[in-house]
Amino acid sequence: MEKAGFDITVSPSDIDEIVNEDLSPEELVMDLAKQKAHAVKEKLLSEGQDITSPIVAADTIVYLGRVIGKPKDRNDALAILMELSGKHHSVYTGVCIISPDPASDDSPMRLSERCFSDHTKVYFKSYTPEDLTDYLNTDEPYDKAGAYAIQGYFGQFIDHIDGDYDNVMGLPVTRLIAELQG
């Protein structure tokens, strides 16, 4: 967002995410983003701060017939990556924007909310557990859904994508900018 000219402040939501397994992947990521946005909104309001800039929250999942989260450890990372080897999967990112919506009279500031999701298909090359040894020795896979970062070391194992590269990184920047400007 900074590269796009936005002045940002990072404010972690620090919430225990409530995952509703009855939701579709698109609905789930929007719901998780909404939980985060509302947590930040409530934190700011409880600190007596006015909300004068948009709050943007996002959440990303990897989906292959089920939600694939962050690995618990090295063995889990290896199992996840082997499950994805030679296949394609979906990456969904949900974004929730809470923006000031100035009232025309003297009433308190109103806030508007809009959420959207983006979807990208990611196609992995086939690889063996031995191919992943060096990768698993890095810190990269352990805090990422699906145990990989497209922009990092693991990029060499990705054949191609259908969709937005930034979405796979966790924030569909082009769409977000359009939403913020529109």
Secondary structure by P-SEA (a helix, b strand, c coil): ccccccbbbbbbccccccccccccaaaaaaaaaaaaaaaaaaaaaaacccccbbbbbbbbbbbccccccccccaaaaaaaaaaaccbbbbbbbbbbbbbbbcccccccbbbbbbbbbbbbbbbbcccccccccccccccccccccccccccccccccccccccccccccccaaaaaaaaaac
